[in-house]
Amino acid sequence: MKRIVVSMLALVCLATLMSAASAQEAPQPATVVVVKAGHLLDVRSGEYRQDQVILIEGDRVKTVGAASDVTIPSGAKVVDLSNRIVLPGLIDCHTHLTFSPFTGAYHALSISVPREALLGARNARVTLEAGFTTVRNVGADGFADVALRDAINTGDVPGPRMLVSGPPLSITGGHADENLLAPEFHYSADGVADGIPAVIAKVREDIKYGADVIKFMATGGVLSEGDNPALAQYSPEEMRAIVTTAHGLGRKVAAHAHGAVGIHDAVVAGVDSIEHGSFINEEDIQLMKQRGTYLVPTLYLMDWFMENYQKMGLTENMIAKARVVMPAARENVSHAMHEGVKIAFGTDAAVYPHGLNAHEFPVMVKLGMTPLAAIQASTVNAADLIGWTDRVGAIEPGKFADLIAVEGDPLQDVSVLEHVEFVMKGGEVIKGQ
């Protein structure tokens, strides 16, 4: 009898434990949030919709409609933005979250990859708080951006959604290789690859270790020693090998390119975007239009750089290149904008402090874009470039509940986007309220 009682007690305990475990494993109902928007900008049409309600379940938008047409569920959390203008979360297609303007040139030699990852956590937070809920990070040492992306995705640190490239591909001595060390150090950067077999292997390696997008240096750069921004740095054959390999493995390709020849060769090779485009010419413009290649200008950095370069510890060579390349970029990119090249928003944040990304908007407008076109570059266009049109770029059912709110009218004064008052990412309030 005693054994029977003990066995029955054991079965009861086991059943209780199993029931508790089952209850813990049962899916919890999605949190319901309702956002009341006084004015909601339809970024596709440029029209404002008044008195809108955005119904959010979990991290996605379920319904968007007039307040009179949407029933607010009982128990829903209500966010009142009825005196604000609401837009989709912004997208920056060219960031370097693990770098800063004060860790370049010789300073960079003292910064470890783990330290860069921690710096990236800080920069991710301020970028998100500035209203940029998605970024494409095109260059980081030691796959620090992969680690940062994964930390954000698991909730360890706050930050925007990230697509990352890991170390960008470069020729030996090119823009992403380090030319500040003496020969006896025998140093070569993570992304260095020369020749077709080597670039194929390097693309595969980047993807193996977590790259969402492939970045390569089609020309020299500005903030690097010993290279020329006007000259191409990979052969057309090497560029084709990079693009073919990346596309075959489902990754898009971004090409850093200042010089016209490098732009031309990268576009012919099939890249998805040209970054910077400083010396873009008429032939390049027409070629990009024919092929639908995006241009990602990075323009505001000139303003900040010219006021602060003496604090950055740069070499005289870097400063001299900047004085030539940056003004040329504004003139040539303005022409490309007027000619109708597809534009996606990018900043090169890290050349100037992160969090100032929205200062790019007024420069784009000054160079000929309408405020709406500049906003579209950072929403629907950017989403198209990164391949996330089903997730971000507009406030629509099925997309992530990423949105921002401002007090002024960005279609009249786009600089109001420099002062975002409210940020939501995936239905979670990040800033404001």
C-alpha positions as CSV (number, residue, x, y, z in Angstrom):
1,M,0.0,0.0,0.0
2,K,2.8,2.4,0.9
3,R,4.4,1.8,-2.5
4,I,1.1,2.5,-4.3
5,V,0.7,5.8,-2.4
6,V,4.3,6.8,-3.2
7,S,3.8,5.9,-6.9
8,M,0.6,7.9,-7.0
9,L,2.2,10.9,-5.4
10,A,5.1,10.7,-7.9
11,L,2.6,10.6,-10.8
12,V,0.8,13.6,-9.5
13,C,4.0,15.5,-9.1
14,L,5.1,14.6,-12.6
15,A,1.8,15.6,-14.1
16,T,2.0,18.9,-12.3
17,L,5.5,19.6,-13.6
18,M,4.4,18.6,-17.1
19,S,1.4,20.9,-16.9
20,A,3.6,23.8,-15.7
21,A,6.1,23.2,-18.5
22,S,3.3,23.1,-21.0
23,A,1.9,26.3,-19.7
24,Q,5.3,27.9,-20.0
25,E,5.7,26.7,-23.6
26,A,2.3,27.8,-24.7
27,P,2.5,30.8,-27.0
28,Q,1.6,34.1,-25.4
29,P,-0.9,36.3,-27.1
30,A,0.8,39.0,-29.1
31,T,0.9,42.5,-27.5
32,V,-1.6,44.8,-29.2
33,V,-0.7,48.5,-29.6
34,V,-2.7,51.2,-31.2
35,V,-1.0,54.4,-32.5
36,K,-3.3,57.4,-33.1
37,A,-1.6,59.5,-35.8
38,G,-2.9,63.1,-36.3
39,H,-1.2,63.1,-39.8
40,L,0.3,60.0,-41.4
41,L,2.5,60.5,-44.4
42,D,2.0,58.1,-47.2
43,V,5.5,58.0,-48.5
44,R,4.5,56.6,-51.8
45,S,2.1,59.3,-52.8
46,G,3.3,62.1,-50.6
47,E,-0.1,62.7,-49.3
48,Y,-1.1,63.2,-45.6
49,R,-3.9,61.1,-44.2
50,Q,-5.6,62.7,-41.2
51,D,-6.8,61.0,-38.0
52,Q,-5.3,57.6,-38.7
53,V,-5.1,54.6,-36.4
54,I,-2.3,52.1,-36.8
55,L,-3.2,48.7,-35.2
56,I,-0.1,46.7,-34.2
57,E,0.0,43.1,-33.2
58,G,3.4,41.9,-31.9
59,D,6.0,43.5,-34.0
60,R,3.9,43.9,-37.2
61,V,1.4,46.4,-38.5
62,K,-2.0,44.7,-38.8
63,T,-4.3,47.5,-39.9
64,V,-4.0,51.1,-40.9
65,G,-7.1,53.2,-41.4
66,A,-9.2,56.2,-40.5
67,A,-10.0,56.4,-36.8
68,S,-13.7,56.1,-37.6
69,D,-13.1,52.8,-39.4
70,V,-10.8,51.0,-37.0
71,T,-12.1,49.4,-33.8
72,I,-9.6,49.6,-30.9
73,P,-9.4,46.3,-29.1
74,S,-10.1,46.2,-25.4
75,G,-6.9,46.2,-23.4
76,A,-4.8,47.6,-26.2
77,K,-1.9,50.0,-25.3
78,V,-2.7,53.3,-26.9
79,V,0.1,55.7,-28.1
80,D,-1.3,59.1,-28.8
81,L,0.5,61.0,-31.6
82,S,-2.6,62.9,-32.7
83,N,-0.6,66.2,-32.6
84,R,2.3,64.8,-34.6
85,I,3.2,63.8,-38.1
86,V,4.0,60.1,-38.4
87,L,6.3,58.5,-40.9
88,P,7.9,55.1,-41.4
89,G,11.2,54.4,-39.6
90,L,14.1,55.7,-41.7
91,I,16.7,53.6,-43.4
92,D,20.4,54.4,-43.8
93,C,22.0,52.3,-46.5
94,H,25.6,53.3,-45.7
95,T,26.8,53.2,-42.1
96,H,29.9,52.1,-40.2
97,L,28.5,51.6,-36.7
98,T,31.7,50.1,-35.3
99,F,33.8,53.1,-36.3
100,S,33.9,56.8,-35.3
101,P,35.4,59.9,-36.7
102,F,38.0,59.9,-34.0
103,T,39.3,56.4,-34.5
104,G,40.7,56.9,-38.0
105,A,44.2,57.0,-39.4
106,Y,46.9,56.2,-36.8
107,H,44.3,56.2,-34.0
108,A,42.8,53.1,-35.5
109,L,46.0,51.1,-34.9
110,S,45.3,51.1,-31.1
111,I,41.6,50.0,-31.4
112,S,40.9,46.3,-31.0
113,V,38.0,44.5,-32.8
114,P,36.3,43.8,-29.4
115,R,36.5,47.6,-28.6
116,E,35.0,48.4,-32.0
117,A,32.1,46.1,-31.3
118,L,31.4,47.8,-28.0
119,L,31.7,51.2,-29.7
120,G,29.2,49.8,-32.2
121,A,26.7,49.1,-29.4
122,R,26.8,52.8,-28.4
123,N,26.5,54.0,-32.0
124,A,23.6,51.6,-32.7
125,R,21.6,53.1,-29.8
126,V,22.1,56.7,-30.9
127,T,21.3,55.8,-34.5
128,L,18.0,54.2,-33.5
129,E,17.1,57.1,-31.2
130,A,17.7,59.4,-34.2
131,G,14.9,57.6,-36.1
132,F,16.8,55.2,-38.2
133,T,15.2,51.8,-37.5
134,T,17.1,50.0,-40.2
135,V,20.7,50.3,-41.5
136,R,23.0,48.6,-44.0
137,N,26.5,48.5,-42.4
138,V,29.0,48.4,-45.2
139,G,32.3,47.7,-43.6
140,A,33.6,46.6,-40.3
141,D,36.8,44.9,-39.0
142,G,36.8,41.3,-37.8
143,F,33.0,40.8,-38.4
144,A,32.3,43.1,-35.5
145,D,29.2,44.2,-37.3
146,V,27.9,40.6,-37.5
147,A,28.3,40.4,-33.7
148,L,26.5,43.7,-33.3
149,R,23.6,42.6,-35.5
150,D,23.2,39.4,-33.7
151,A,23.3,41.1,-30.3
152,I,20.6,43.5,-31.4
153,N,18.5,40.7,-32.8
154,T,18.6,38.8,-29.6
155,G,17.8,41.9,-27.5
156,D,21.1,42.2,-25.8
157,V,21.6,45.8,-26.9
158,P,19.3,48.3,-28.5
159,G,19.8,49.3,-32.1
160,P,18.3,49.3,-35.6
161,R,17.7,46.3,-37.8
162,M,21.0,45.7,-39.5
163,L,22.2,44.2,-42.8
164,V,26.0,43.8,-42.5
165,S,28.9,43.2,-44.9
166,G,31.7,42.2,-42.6
167,P,35.2,43.2,-43.9
168,P,34.9,44.8,-47.4
169,L,37.0,43.3,-50.2
170,S,40.0,45.3,-51.3
171,I,43.1,44.9,-53.4
172,T,46.4,44.8,-51.6
173,G,47.2,48.4,-50.7
174,G,43.7,49.5,-51.6
175,H,41.2,51.6,-49.7
176,A,40.3,48.9,-47.2
177,D,43.9,47.8,-46.7
178,E,46.1,49.4,-44.0
179,N,49.0,51.5,-45.5
180,L,50.1,53.1,-42.2
181,L,52.3,50.3,-41.0
182,A,55.9,49.8,-42.0
183,P,56.7,46.8,-44.3
184,E,58.3,44.7,-41.5
185,F,54.8,44.3,-40.0
186,H,53.7,42.3,-43.1
187,Y,50.1,43.4,-42.4
188,S,47.1,42.6,-44.6
189,A,43.5,43.6,-43.8
190,D,40.8,41.0,-43.4
191,G,39.2,41.7,-46.7
192,V,42.2,41.8,-49.0
193,A,41.9,39.5,-52.0
194,D,43.8,39.7,-55.4
195,G,42.8,37.8,-58.5
196,I,39.7,35.9,-59.5
197,P,40.1,32.8,-57.3
198,A,40.9,34.9,-54.3
199,V,37.9,37.2,-54.6
200,I,35.6,34.3,-55.1
201,A,37.0,32.7,-51.9
202,K,36.7,36.0,-50.0
203,V,33.1,36.5,-50.9
204,R,32.3,32.9,-49.8
205,E,34.2,33.5,-46.5
206,D,32.3,36.7,-45.8
207,I,29.1,34.9,-46.3
208,K,30.3,31.9,-44.2
209,Y,30.8,34.2,-41.3
210,G,27.5,36.1,-41.5
211,A,27.5,38.7,-44.2
212,D,24.1,39.8,-45.5
213,V,25.6,42.0,-48.3
214,I,29.0,42.1,-50.0
215,K,30.9,45.3,-50.2
216,F,34.0,45.8,-52.3
217,M,36.3,48.8,-53.1
218,A,36.0,49.5,-56.8
219,T,38.2,52.6,-56.5
220,G,40.6,54.2,-54.0
221,G,39.2,56.3,-51.2
222,V,39.6,59.5,-49.2
223,L,40.4,58.5,-45.6
224,S,43.1,56.0,-46.5
225,E,46.8,56.5,-47.3
226,G,48.5,55.8,-50.6
227,D,45.6,55.3,-52.9
228,N,43.8,57.4,-55.5
229,P,40.0,57.9,-55.4
230,A,39.9,58.5,-59.1
231,L,41.5,55.2,-60.0
232,A,39.9,51.7,-60.3
233,Q,41.2,49.1,-57.9
234,Y,39.8,45.9,-59.3
235,S,39.8,44.6,-62.9
236,P,36.5,44.2,-64.7
237,E,37.0,40.4,-64.5
238,E,37.5,40.5,-60.7
239,M,34.5,42.7,-60.3
240,R,32.3,40.3,-62.3
241,A,33.6,37.4,-60.2
242,I,32.7,39.1,-57.0
243,V,29.2,40.0,-58.2
244,T,28.5,36.6,-59.8
245,T,29.6,34.8,-56.6
246,A,27.6,37.0,-54.3
247,H,24.4,37.0,-56.4
248,G,24.7,33.2,-56.7
249,L,24.6,32.9,-53.0
250,G,21.7,35.3,-52.6
251,R,23.6,38.4,-51.5
252,K,23.4,41.9,-53.0
253,V,26.6,43.8,-53.8
254,A,27.6,47.4,-52.9
255,A,30.6,49.0,-54.6
256,H,32.5,51.8,-53.0
257,A,33.4,53.9,-56.1
258,H,34.5,57.5,-56.5
259,G,36.2,57.5,-60.0
260,A,34.3,57.3,-63.2
261,V,36.1,54.2,-64.6
262,G,35.5,52.3,-61.4
263,I,31.8,53.3,-61.4
264,H,31.5,52.1,-65.0
265,D,33.2,48.8,-64.5
266,A,31.2,48.0,-61.3
267,V,27.9,48.8,-62.9
268,V,28.7,46.6,-65.9
269,A,29.7,43.9,-63.5
270,G,26.2,44.0,-62.1
271,V,26.5,45.6,-58.7
272,D,23.3,46.7,-56.9
273,S,24.5,50.0,-55.7
274,I,27.3,52.5,-56.2
275,E,28.4,54.1,-52.9
276,H,29.5,57.8,-53.1
277,G,29.8,58.3,-56.9
278,S,31.9,61.4,-56.5
279,F,33.3,61.6,-60.1
280,I,30.2,60.1,-61.8
281,N,30.0,61.3,-65.4
282,E,27.3,61.4,-68.1
283,E,28.2,57.9,-69.4
284,D,28.0,56.4,-65.9
285,I,24.7,58.2,-65.3
286,Q,23.1,56.8,-68.4
287,L,24.5,53.3,-67.8
288,M,23.1,53.3,-64.2
289,K,19.7,54.4,-65.5
290,Q,19.6,51.7,-68.1
291,R,20.5,49.0,-65.6
292,G,18.5,50.3,-62.6
293,T,21.6,50.6,-60.4
294,Y,21.1,52.6,-57.2
295,L,23.4,55.5,-56.3
296,V,23.9,56.0,-52.5
297,P,25.4,59.5,-52.1
298,T,27.0,60.5,-48.9
299,L,27.0,64.3,-48.9
300,Y,26.5,65.9,-45.5
301,L,29.9,64.6,-44.3
302,M,31.6,67.4,-46.2
303,D,30.0,70.0,-44.0
304,W,31.0,68.3,-40.8
305,F,34.5,67.2,-42.1
306,M,35.6,70.7,-43.2
307,E,34.8,72.1,-39.7
308,N,36.3,69.2,-37.7
309,Y,39.1,67.5,-39.7
310,Q,41.8,68.9,-37.5
311,K,40.5,66.9,-34.6
312,M,40.5,63.6,-36.5
313,G,44.2,62.9,-36.5
314,L,44.3,62.4,-40.3
315,T,47.4,62.6,-42.6
316,E,48.0,65.5,-44.9
317,N,47.3,63.2,-47.8
318,M,43.9,62.3,-46.6
319,I,43.0,65.9,-46.0
320,A,44.2,66.9,-49.4
321,K,42.1,64.2,-51.1
322,A,39.0,65.3,-49.1
323,R,39.3,68.9,-50.4
324,V,39.1,67.6,-53.9
325,V,36.7,64.7,-53.7
326,M,34.0,66.1,-51.4
327,P,33.1,69.3,-53.4
328,A,33.3,67.3,-56.7
329,A,30.8,64.8,-55.2
330,R,28.2,67.5,-54.6
331,E,28.4,68.8,-58.1
332,N,28.4,65.5,-59.9
333,V,25.8,63.8,-57.7
334,S,23.5,66.8,-58.1
335,H,23.7,66.2,-61.9
336,A,22.9,62.5,-61.4
337,M,19.9,63.4,-59.3
338,H,18.5,65.8,-61.9
339,E,19.1,63.1,-64.6
340,G,16.9,60.6,-62.7
341,V,19.4,58.0,-61.3
342,K,17.7,56.0,-58.6
343,I,18.8,57.3,-55.2
344,A,18.9,55.5,-51.9
345,F,19.7,57.3,-48.7
346,G,23.2,56.8,-47.2
347,T,25.4,58.9,-44.9
348,D,28.8,57.2,-44.3
349,A,28.2,57.9,-40.6
350,A,31.5,57.3,-38.8
351,V,33.1,60.0,-41.0
352,Y,31.0,62.2,-38.7
353,P,29.3,61.3,-35.4
354,H,26.5,58.8,-35.5
355,G,23.1,60.1,-34.7
356,L,23.5,63.0,-37.1
357,N,22.4,60.9,-40.0
358,A,19.3,63.0,-40.8
359,H,21.5,66.0,-41.6
360,E,21.8,64.4,-45.0
361,F,18.3,65.3,-45.9
362,P,18.7,69.1,-46.3
363,V,21.8,68.6,-48.4
364,M,19.9,66.3,-50.7
365,V,17.2,69.0,-51.1
366,K,19.8,71.7,-51.6
367,L,21.2,69.7,-54.5
368,G,17.9,69.4,-56.3
369,M,15.7,66.7,-54.7
370,T,12.3,67.5,-53.4
371,P,11.7,66.8,-49.7
372,L,9.4,64.0,-50.6
373,A,12.0,62.4,-52.9
374,A,14.6,62.6,-50.2
375,I,12.2,60.9,-47.7
376,Q,11.4,58.3,-50.3
377,A,15.2,57.7,-50.7
378,S,15.3,56.8,-47.0
379,T,12.1,54.7,-47.0
380,V,10.6,52.9,-50.1
381,N,13.8,53.3,-52.2
382,A,16.1,52.1,-49.5
383,A,13.8,49.2,-48.7
384,D,13.9,48.2,-52.4
385,L,17.7,48.4,-52.5
386,I,18.3,46.2,-49.5
387,G,15.6,43.7,-50.6
388,W,13.3,44.3,-47.7
389,T,10.2,45.8,-49.3
390,D,8.1,43.2,-47.6
391,R,9.4,44.3,-44.1
392,V,10.2,48.0,-44.0
393,G,10.0,51.3,-45.8
394,A,6.3,52.1,-45.3
395,I,3.6,51.8,-42.7
396,E,1.5,49.1,-44.2
397,P,-0.1,45.8,-43.0
398,G,2.4,43.0,-42.7
399,K,5.4,45.2,-42.3
400,F,7.4,45.8,-39.1
401,A,5.8,48.4,-36.9
402,D,8.8,50.8,-37.3
403,L,7.7,54.4,-37.2
404,I,8.8,57.9,-36.1
405,A,7.0,61.1,-35.3
406,V,8.0,64.8,-35.7
407,E,6.4,68.1,-34.8
408,G,6.9,70.0,-38.0
409,D,6.0,69.3,-41.6
410,P,9.0,67.5,-43.3
411,L,7.5,68.1,-46.8
412,Q,7.9,71.9,-46.1
413,D,11.1,71.7,-44.1
414,V,12.9,68.4,-44.3
415,S,15.3,69.5,-41.5
416,V,12.6,68.6,-39.0
417,L,13.8,65.0,-39.4
418,E,16.9,66.1,-37.6
419,H,14.7,66.3,-34.5
420,V,12.7,63.1,-34.3
421,E,10.6,63.2,-31.1
422,F,9.2,59.6,-31.2
423,V,10.7,56.3,-32.3
424,M,9.0,52.9,-32.4
425,K,10.8,49.7,-33.6
426,G,8.8,46.5,-34.0
427,G,5.9,47.9,-31.9
428,E,8.2,48.9,-29.0
429,V,8.5,52.5,-28.0
430,I,12.2,53.4,-28.1
431,K,11.9,57.2,-27.6
432,G,9.1,59.5,-26.5
433,Q,5.8,58.9,-24.7
